[in-house]
Amino acid sequence: MFRQLLKIRYVAIVIVILAVLHSLAFLVMGTRIAIKAYAHILDEAPPTLARPGVELLHSLDFLFVSLVLLVLGLGIAKLFIVQLPKAETDALPVWLRIDSISQLKVLLWETILTTLLIVALSDLIRGLFTSLSWSALTIPGAILLLALSLFFIKKA
């Protein structure tokens, strides 16, 4: 019976593959936006409605979401699929030396907080040129709550 239940762990392979594919998709989308922004910067024509700085921040949003998904996929693979020997584990980057779900949770939490900071910054800068939306206030509130929660979890 237990061996049958262990076969369910192969669902983790599907999760890892999809997370890495999603990460690559966000990477491509962020790169396309960045290329367009750099084209606007290098264009010698008079400025149009394009705002390359805002476009670059928007690109950074996509790149950080890509990073979150990559960390999620690699973390799940490290915990549930790949069993590396000690020598190979020591050769991994520090951020990928994940030994438990709680370490992965904290790593993802920190990555998501960084991503939310970039999103909030791009919303606030975009709001300088247009009217601010309600999310311009809710995202900083969410960042504060997540940062406080992370602080207390690390302190415990």
C-alpha positions as CSV (number, residue, x, y, z in Angstrom):
1,M,0.0,0.0,0.0
2,F,2.8,2.4,1.0
3,R,4.6,1.7,-2.3
4,Q,1.5,2.7,-4.2
5,L,1.3,6.0,-2.3
6,L,4.9,6.7,-3.1
7,K,4.1,6.7,-6.8
8,I,2.1,9.9,-6.2
9,R,5.5,11.6,-5.7
10,Y,5.9,11.6,-9.5
11,V,3.3,14.4,-9.6
12,A,6.2,16.5,-8.3
13,I,7.9,16.0,-11.7
14,V,4.9,17.5,-13.4
15,I,5.0,20.4,-11.0
16,V,8.7,21.0,-11.6
17,I,8.4,20.8,-15.4
18,L,5.5,23.3,-15.4
19,A,7.2,25.6,-13.0
20,V,10.3,25.7,-15.1
21,L,8.3,26.2,-18.3
22,H,6.3,29.0,-16.7
23,S,9.6,30.5,-15.5
24,L,10.9,30.4,-19.1
25,A,7.7,32.0,-20.4
26,F,8.0,34.9,-18.0
27,L,11.7,35.2,-18.8
28,V,10.8,35.5,-22.5
29,M,8.0,38.0,-21.9
30,G,10.2,40.2,-19.7
31,T,13.0,40.1,-22.2
32,R,10.7,41.2,-25.0
33,I,9.4,44.1,-23.0
34,A,13.0,45.1,-22.1
35,I,14.1,44.9,-25.7
36,K,11.2,47.2,-26.7
37,A,12.2,49.6,-23.9
38,Y,15.8,49.7,-25.0
39,A,14.6,50.3,-28.6
40,H,12.7,53.3,-27.3
41,I,15.8,54.6,-25.4
42,L,18.0,54.2,-28.5
43,D,15.4,55.7,-30.9
44,E,16.4,59.2,-31.9
45,A,12.9,60.2,-32.9
46,P,11.1,62.6,-30.6
47,P,9.6,60.9,-27.5
48,T,6.1,59.4,-28.0
49,L,3.8,58.1,-25.3
50,A,6.3,55.3,-24.6
51,R,8.0,55.5,-21.2
52,P,11.1,53.3,-21.3
53,G,11.7,53.5,-17.6
54,V,8.3,52.2,-16.8
55,E,8.6,49.5,-19.4
56,L,11.9,48.4,-17.9
57,L,10.3,48.2,-14.4
58,H,7.5,46.2,-16.0
59,S,10.1,43.9,-17.5
60,L,11.7,43.5,-14.1
61,D,8.4,42.4,-12.7
62,F,8.3,39.6,-15.2
63,L,11.9,38.7,-14.6
64,F,11.3,38.4,-10.8
65,V,8.2,36.3,-11.3
66,S,10.4,34.1,-13.5
67,L,12.9,33.9,-10.7
68,V,10.2,32.9,-8.1
69,L,8.9,30.1,-10.4
70,L,12.5,28.9,-11.0
71,V,13.2,28.8,-7.3
72,L,10.0,26.9,-6.7
73,G,10.7,24.4,-9.4
74,L,14.3,23.8,-8.4
75,G,13.4,23.6,-4.8
76,I,10.7,21.0,-5.3
77,A,13.0,19.0,-7.5
78,K,15.7,19.1,-4.9
79,L,13.4,18.0,-2.1
80,F,11.2,15.4,-3.8
81,I,12.9,14.1,-6.9
82,V,16.7,14.4,-6.9
83,Q,18.8,12.9,-4.1
84,L,22.2,14.3,-4.4
85,P,25.3,13.0,-2.6
86,K,26.9,15.4,0.1
87,A,29.7,16.4,-2.2
88,E,27.3,17.5,-5.0
89,T,25.0,19.3,-2.5
90,D,28.0,21.3,-1.2
91,A,28.8,22.4,-4.8
92,L,25.3,23.8,-5.3
93,P,24.7,27.6,-4.9
94,V,23.9,28.5,-1.3
95,W,20.3,29.5,-2.2
96,L,19.7,26.0,-3.6
97,R,20.9,24.1,-0.5
98,I,17.4,23.3,0.6
99,D,16.9,20.5,3.1
100,S,13.3,21.0,4.1
101,I,10.0,22.4,3.1
102,S,10.4,25.2,5.7
103,Q,13.7,26.3,4.1
104,L,12.0,26.4,0.7
105,K,9.1,28.3,2.2
106,V,11.4,31.0,3.6
107,L,13.4,31.2,0.4
108,L,10.2,31.6,-1.6
109,W,8.8,34.1,0.9
110,E,11.9,36.3,0.5
111,T,11.8,36.1,-3.3
112,I,8.1,36.9,-3.4
113,L,8.7,39.9,-1.1
114,T,11.4,41.2,-3.4
115,T,9.1,40.7,-6.4
116,L,6.3,42.6,-4.6
117,L,8.7,45.5,-3.9
118,I,9.5,45.8,-7.6
119,V,5.8,45.5,-8.6
120,A,4.9,48.2,-6.0
121,L,7.7,50.5,-7.2
122,S,6.6,50.1,-10.9
123,D,2.9,50.8,-9.9
124,L,4.0,53.9,-8.0
125,I,6.1,55.2,-10.8
126,R,3.4,54.4,-13.3
127,G,1.0,56.3,-11.0
128,L,3.2,59.4,-11.4
129,F,2.2,59.6,-15.1
130,T,-1.4,58.4,-14.7
131,S,-3.9,58.2,-11.8
132,L,-3.0,55.7,-9.0
133,S,-5.1,52.6,-8.7
134,W,-6.2,51.0,-5.4
135,S,-3.5,48.4,-5.7
136,A,-0.9,51.1,-5.3
137,L,-1.9,51.1,-1.6
138,T,-2.8,47.4,-1.0
139,I,0.6,46.1,-2.3
140,P,2.7,48.1,0.2
141,G,0.3,46.9,2.9
142,A,0.7,43.3,1.8
143,I,4.5,43.8,1.7
144,L,4.4,45.1,5.3
145,L,2.4,42.1,6.5
146,L,4.5,39.6,4.7
147,A,7.7,41.2,6.0
148,L,6.5,41.2,9.6
149,S,5.4,37.6,9.3
150,L,8.7,36.6,7.9
151,F,10.5,38.4,10.7
152,F,8.5,36.6,13.4
153,I,8.9,33.2,11.7
154,K,12.7,33.7,11.5
155,K,12.8,34.9,15.1
156,A,10.9,31.8,16.4
